[in-house]
Amino acid sequence: MRTVFNYRKALREPKKIQQLTENFSLPFAIELIPAINFFVFMTITFGIGYIIRMGFPHAFANTWFIYLVGIPLALTMFVTKIKPEGKNIYLYFWDIAVYFVRIKIPNKRFCNDMEIEWMDESNVKFKKCVKVVGTLNEPIENTHENDEREFVVNENGRRVGVLSHKKPVYPDAK
């Protein structure tokens, strides 16, 4: 009997911080990414609050702690809950930026996941249809064989398919 284990839940477990130093550890674990988000948002709100307090010294006089901790905490919870297309919000914005720089701004066009390079050409030139000139690679010796699936080599050495007619398809083509 074979036992199958699913390690998906264990491998998707977020990184957590609990042991800060050799002698000090927290009583609970804190996820790493939300902790980084909190400190980044705290730095941003501190910078904005500092600029506001330079112009208005009594702004946030009684609410400085709420401003400095509450807004970053709310932003951290908001960013943690948002999962556009199932991705981390930072990876999502990175993918959007890469899309705009590589595809949208250069105005690339795709068909079957391949880039089409000739879409912007203004005039299209058609070549005159001609008959295939050449000989078979080897002659048919047996009566049950035919040249239906054989290739012909033209004067340039290219392998081309066999056409059943002897004159050009459109004699009026220029």
Beta strands, then each sheet from edge to edge (+ up, - down):
strand 1: 16-19
strand 2: 25-31
strand 3: 109-111
strand 4: 114-116
strand 5: 135-136
strand 6: 152-153
strand 7: 159-160
sheet 1: 1+ 2-
sheet 2: 3+ 4-
sheet 3: 5+ 6- 7+
end
